[in-house]
Amino acid sequence: MKKADFEKHGIVNFPKEEVLHTGALLGDVQLKLMLALQTFRILVDRRVGLIVNGLTTGDHKAKEHFLGLAVDGFLWPADGPIDMNLIFKAALTAGFKGIGIYWNGLQYSFHLDLRDVYGFWGGYKDKKKGIKDWIYIPILIDLPALTEIGLDRNRP
């Protein structure tokens, strides 16, 4: 991205200073990510914060972060209750295929990315192992695939 892209493409809710505050360089962030994020912001109709090291810098498992195609963010709790169904639908509508919702130790946050295939998960930090160790769980489970490997949804 370039500084002029923000105004040229109507990215009004995420000023370049906020992107830079995450630690990312503008040139490392893809324009299509910021366009999708702006669309997401309009659809949820509330403030969206960007997490420091939540774009192209930081310790990430998703390769899309390093490609400038992923963002970690949050909704401001002061803006009212968070409707997870709305968040999920808005992310899909905005074009995100990778959607993760997790508790980061302070508040509910999300990961959104522009990967090629769908992937939806939740996560939390394992308090026994320390704050850097994450436990990830799928949000949607492919039941036919589970049956194939011998797991039955009717059994614990």
N, C-alpha and C positions, 0 to 999 in steps of 0.2 A: 504494500500500500504506500501511497504517497500522501503528504499533508493535504493536498488539494482534493483528494478523493472523498474526504469527509463531507465537504460542502457540495461538491459536484454530484455525489450520489445520495444526498439526503440523509447521511448518517448523523443525525442530530442529537441522539440520546447517549452517544458514546464519543465524547470529544477526544481528540488525539492525545491530550494530556492524561486522560484516564487510561488509555491504552499504554502509554509510556510508563505510567505509575505501576503497572503490573510487572515491569521489568523487560517487556518485549520491545524490540525495535520495530518501527513501523514497516520497514522493508521485509520483515519476517512474517508479518500477518497478512493472510490472503484477503483480498477485497471481498470475495464471495462469503467468507466467514462473517465479516462485519455487516454485510448486507442481510444475511440470514439472522444475525443477532438483532439488528435494527427491526426486522420484521417481527421477530419473537417479542421484542419490547412493546411494539405497537399492539400485538395480539393479547398480551397479558395485561396491558394497560396499567402498569405500575413500574416503579423504579427497579432496575436491574443493576446490581453491583458486580464489578469484575474483581476477582480474587488476585492478590499479589502472587506472581509466578503462576497465574492461571491461564496464560496464553502460550507463549513459546518457550518460556523459561520455567525452571522448577523440576521437580522429580515426578515424572509422569510415566505411566505404563502405556498409555495410548500414543501410538506413533503420530497421530494426527496433530498433537500439540506441536511437535517439532517441525511439522510441515505447514504450520500456520493455519490449520483447519479445525482447531478445537479451542474451546473456552471453558473455564471453570468460573461459575458466578453464583450469585445468590439474590434473593428478593429481600428487600428491607422489611423486617418484621413489623416496624412501626406503621407500615402501609396497610396493615390488616391481616386477616387470616389468609393462609396460603392454600389455594385449591390445587391439589396435585393433578387432578384430572385436566384442569385448564392448562397447567404448565406442560403436561405431556402432549396434549392436543396442539397447543401453540408451537411447541418445538417441532412436532411432525409437520405441521402446516408450513412452518418457516423453512423446511427442507433438511432438518437435522435427522440423521439416521442413527447416530450413537447418542443415547440418552441415559445418563446415570444420575440418580438422586441419592444423596447421602448426607449424613450428619458429620460435620467436620470438627466437632468438639465445641463449637460455639453456636452454630445455627444450621438449619437445613440448607444445603447447597446443591448445585447441579453441575454436571459435565454435559456439554453439547458438542457434537462433532459432525463433520460432513464426510463420514466414511462411505464406502460403496455398498455395504450390506447393513441391515438393521441389527442393532444390539441394544438391549435395554437392561439395566441393572440398578441395584441399590448397593449401598455400602456403609460400613461403620468401622470405627477404629477398635481394635482389640485392646482393651484396657490392660490385660495381663501381659501383653507383649510390648506395649508402649504406643505412643501416639502415631508413629510412622507406619505401623503394621495395620493394613486394611483387610477386612473381610468383605468379599463381594458376593452378592446373591443375585440370581436372575430375577427380573420383574415378571417376564413372561416365559413360561416353560413350554417347550415343544413336547407335548404329551406322547405323540407317536414315537418320537425318538427315545423317550424314557422307557416306554414299553418294550422297544426293541432291545434295550440293554438290560431288561429284566426288572425294571422298577415299575411298580404299579401305583397309580395315584390313590388307590383305595387302601394302601398299606402305609403304616408310619415309616 
